[in-house]
Amino acid sequence: MARQQKKIKDKLEEVIDEMVSKGIYWSEAASQFEKLFIIRALQDSNGNLSRAAGIMGVHRNTVSKKIRQHAIGKKGKST
C-alpha cells in the first residue's frame, strides 16, 4: 500500500509541477480537483450521495452542497 501511495504522490507532484509552470492558479486547480473527485465518487457509487460521501470521507450534506456548487448531475455528470 505504501508503494502505491508513493506512486500516486509522485504523479501528483508531476501534475502540480506542470500546472505551476503553465501558470494555473491555485483556486482553479483546487476547484477542478474537487469537481473531478466528486464526479468519480458519484460514478463509483452509482449516484448514491451517502456512498459517495463515504468514499470521499465527508458528510453527505457536504457532497450535496458541492454538487450544487460545481453544477454536477446526480450520476456524476456536469450540467
C-alpha angles and dihedrals in degrees: 000000000000090000091053091049090052090052091051091046091051091050091048091051090052091052091047092050090052093047093050092047090051093049099247109163125234095243092054093045094047093047093049092047091050092048094049092046091053092047091052093047090050092049092048090049094044090241096309106144095201093052092044089052089051091051090050096042094236137109119277091241090057091055091048092051092047092048089058092043093053096036093238121164121235093257092052101268125131114246 
